[in-house]
Amino acid sequence: MILVTGGTGFVGRNLVQHLLKQQKKVRILVRPAKKTPNLPKDTAVEVVVCSLQDERGLRAAMKGVQQVVHLASAERAGSRVDIEEVDIQGTRRVATAAVQAGVRRLFYLSHVGADRGSAYSILKVKGIAEGLIQQSGISYAVIRSTAIFGEGDHFTTSFSRLLQTAPGIVLLPGDGGSMLQPIWIEDVVTCILSAMDTPEDEYRIYTVGGPEYLSFRKVLDILSEKLGITRRYISIHPSVLRSLWLIFEQGNPRFPVSSHWLDLLAADRTCPVDSIAREFGLLPSRFTQHLDYLHPTQKRRKNL
């Protein structure tokens, strides 16, 4: 049995679909909420409703589980949620419950640049969470990824919404020159599945990224072209933009882009372009190969 936390999120949904296709037994951990979660339809997947604060519930959810894939995070919610409680304390409870339940291995999705000493909150949080897993004593695999894209993501979809709603101009942190290395969701899932097939006694940290480096400004250009719109860019000091961003985010719960993206854009977020080839023997897809889900025509066809 495989337990997936965050199984209804962007990465979780895609991973669960692949696990079910492989005839794996999957259990999804779903946090209590008024809104019905987006669960896989017509599939034999178990669902356990439990928060990351419920230590007893976590232990019960892991009964009979051999592997845990920990994807749950408050990153998408930005400053509206206590990310330290969810990503640090939640990870600590997950790792502790896994050890107590006799789980054989724990897999954790992190960020390239994760470091407990980082000045950037999201990278600091991820670094601390990694450390908690490493100190727990359980066999683990940490997958540090660059920006993940695909239909329903929190990257291209969010910035596309920002571009579409922007009043003709888009504010850039600095000159927009920070480098990204977008990686397709299917490639990330393939890497996680491959890591799950490695020996249980291994303790590994993998670093994965796409096959090309793109500046943030170039990414916005590509998205704008795909959307068929034109926007002007205005450079603004990152600290000023952060203050404005927090105001937008706090004042509008539906603001499309999490403030944590400012941390990820504060410096280059890249790794060697041959990282996936070396670790998994996989040739990753280029950014422009899988963006049809953003095209207005494709969206209209899907809704017909």
Secondary structure, DSSP 4 states (H G I P E B T S, - for coil): -EEEETTTSHHHHHHHHHHHHTT--EEEEE---SSPP-PPSSS-EEEEE--TT-HHHHHHHTTT-SEEEE---SGGGGGGS-HIIIIIIHHHHHHHHHHHTT-SEEEEEEETT--TT-SSHHHHHHHHHHHHHHHH-SEEEEEEE--EESTT-SSHHHHHHHHHHSSSEEEEETTS--EE--EEHHHHHHHHHHHHTS-TT--EEEEE--S--EEHHHHHHHHHHHHT---EEEEE-HHHHHHHHHHHHHH-TT-SS-THHHHHTSS-----TTHHHHHH---PPPGGGG-GGGSHHHHHHHH-
